Amino acid sequence: MSGRFRALAVSLTVAGAALAATACNGVDLSKNVAVTPVLSGYYDAGLLDGWSHLLPNLTFKLKNTGSVPIGAGIRVTVSFWFAGDADGENDSIVLPGIEQTLAPGEETPDITARAPHGFRLEGARADFFHHSLFKDMTAKVFVQRRGTIYALGEFPIDRQIIPNASSTASHP
């Protein structure tokens, strides 16, 4: 008889753990994860074929705003769009997002998303934002867990140039 009770206790424990894991993973990430922008602008990728090459860039953190821990394994996708163009082409980058469980109130370290394509400009970088072909960009941040995609927000890319670390190392 004691073997049956032991088996029942083990079964209930396993079922309870599975239920708790399911409940934690069933959290609506669009309501329990917030994006905190840290820095946005156009990354100076240097010269490409003699032209200035500038890439839209967004650095941000993800914060657990809910009341339960959010498990690891959540991917982040950042799509860069021309402002006001919801149906046009975009550049997307997929990043590892939440790699460790986030307790309520915790934030990830900085996450940087840089578009794979950007603007090429002949001439001075200072003229970039005044060029007739320049268009403002917006970054849209999404997270994904187990096939479900949650939109977290849209963030305008600031009109500022983010220096390349190697170019600023030689120029104080």
C-alpha positions in Angstrom: 0.0 0.0 0.0 2.8 2.4 0.9 4.2 1.9 -2.7 0.9 3.1 -4.2 0.9 6.2 -2.0 4.5 6.9 -2.9 3.7 6.6 -6.6 0.7 8.8 -6.2 2.7 11.5 -4.4 5.4 11.4 -7.1 2.7 11.7 -9.8 1.1 14.6 -8.1 4.5 16.3 -7.6 5.4 15.9 -11.3 1.9 17.1 -12.4 2.2 20.1 -10.1 5.6 21.0 -11.5 4.4 20.7 -15.1 1.4 22.8 -14.3 3.6 25.5 -12.7 5.9 25.5 -15.7 2.9 25.7 -18.1 1.4 28.6 -16.1 4.7 30.5 -16.2 5.2 29.9 -19.9 1.6 31.0 -20.6 2.3 34.6 -19.6 1.2 37.1 -22.2 4.6 38.7 -23.0 3.1 41.8 -24.6 1.6 42.7 -21.2 4.5 41.5 -19.0 7.6 42.6 -20.8 8.5 46.3 -21.4 11.2 47.7 -23.7 13.4 50.4 -22.3 15.2 52.2 -25.1 18.8 53.1 -24.1 20.2 54.5 -27.3 19.0 54.9 -30.9 20.6 56.5 -33.9 22.6 55.6 -37.0 25.8 53.6 -36.5 28.8 54.8 -38.4 29.9 51.6 -40.2 32.8 53.5 -41.9 33.3 53.8 -45.6 32.0 51.4 -48.2 33.3 51.9 -51.7 34.2 55.5 -50.7 30.7 56.3 -49.4 29.7 56.8 -45.8 27.8 53.8 -44.6 25.3 54.4 -41.7 23.1 51.7 -40.2 19.9 52.2 -38.1 20.7 51.1 -34.5 18.6 50.5 -31.4 20.0 49.6 -28.0 17.5 48.6 -25.4 16.7 46.5 -22.3 13.7 44.2 -21.7 12.1 44.4 -18.3 9.8 41.9 -16.6 6.9 44.1 -15.5 4.7 41.2 -14.4 4.3 39.4 -11.1 5.8 36.0 -12.2 9.2 35.0 -13.4 9.7 34.9 -17.2 11.6 31.9 -18.4 14.7 31.9 -20.6 14.6 31.1 -24.3 12.7 34.1 -25.6 13.9 35.4 -29.0 13.8 39.0 -29.9 13.2 40.3 -33.5 13.8 44.0 -34.3 12.5 45.2 -37.7 13.6 48.5 -39.1 11.0 50.3 -41.2 10.8 53.7 -42.9 8.6 55.9 -40.7 5.0 55.7 -41.8 5.5 52.8 -44.1 3.8 49.8 -42.6 3.6 47.7 -45.7 7.0 48.4 -47.3 10.3 46.5 -47.1 12.0 46.3 -43.8 15.2 44.9 -42.4 14.9 42.5 -39.5 17.4 41.0 -37.2 16.8 38.1 -34.8 18.6 38.2 -31.5 18.8 36.0 -28.4 16.7 38.0 -26.0 16.0 36.6 -22.6 18.7 34.0 -22.0 18.1 33.6 -18.2 15.0 33.7 -16.2 13.9 37.2 -15.4 12.3 37.7 -11.9 9.6 40.3 -11.6 11.2 43.8 -11.9 14.5 42.5 -13.4 16.0 43.8 -16.7 18.2 42.2 -19.3 21.6 43.6 -20.0 21.7 46.0 -23.0 20.6 44.4 -26.3 21.8 46.1 -29.5 20.0 45.6 -32.8 21.7 47.0 -35.9 20.0 46.8 -39.3 22.0 44.7 -41.8 21.5 47.4 -44.4 21.4 51.2 -44.1 22.2 54.4 -45.9 25.1 55.1 -48.2 26.0 58.8 -48.5 28.6 60.5 -50.6 29.8 63.5 -48.8 30.0 64.6 -45.2 28.2 62.7 -42.5 27.0 66.0 -41.1 24.8 66.4 -44.2 23.2 63.0 -43.7 19.9 64.1 -42.1 19.5 66.9 -44.6 20.0 64.8 -47.7 17.0 64.7 -50.1 16.9 60.9 -50.0 17.0 60.5 -46.2 13.9 59.0 -44.6 13.4 58.6 -40.9 13.3 55.0 -39.6 11.4 53.2 -36.9 12.4 50.1 -35.0 9.6 47.6 -34.1 10.4 45.2 -31.3 8.9 41.7 -31.1 9.5 38.7 -28.8 8.7 35.1 -29.6 8.2 32.1 -27.5 7.1 28.7 -28.8 5.8 30.1 -32.1 3.8 32.9 -30.6 4.9 36.4 -31.5 4.2 39.4 -29.3 4.6 43.0 -30.4 6.3 45.1 -27.7 6.4 48.5 -29.4 7.7 50.9 -32.0 10.6 53.3 -31.4 11.7 56.1 -33.7 15.4 56.1 -34.6 16.9 59.3 -33.3 18.7 61.6 -35.8 22.1 61.2 -34.4 25.2 59.4 -35.6 26.6 56.7 -33.2 30.4 56.6 -33.7 32.2 53.4 -34.6 34.3 52.3 -31.6 37.4 51.9 -33.8 37.1 55.4 -35.3 36.7 57.0 -31.9 39.7 55.1 -30.4 42.2 57.0 -32.6 40.3 60.3 -32.3 39.8 61.3 -28.6 
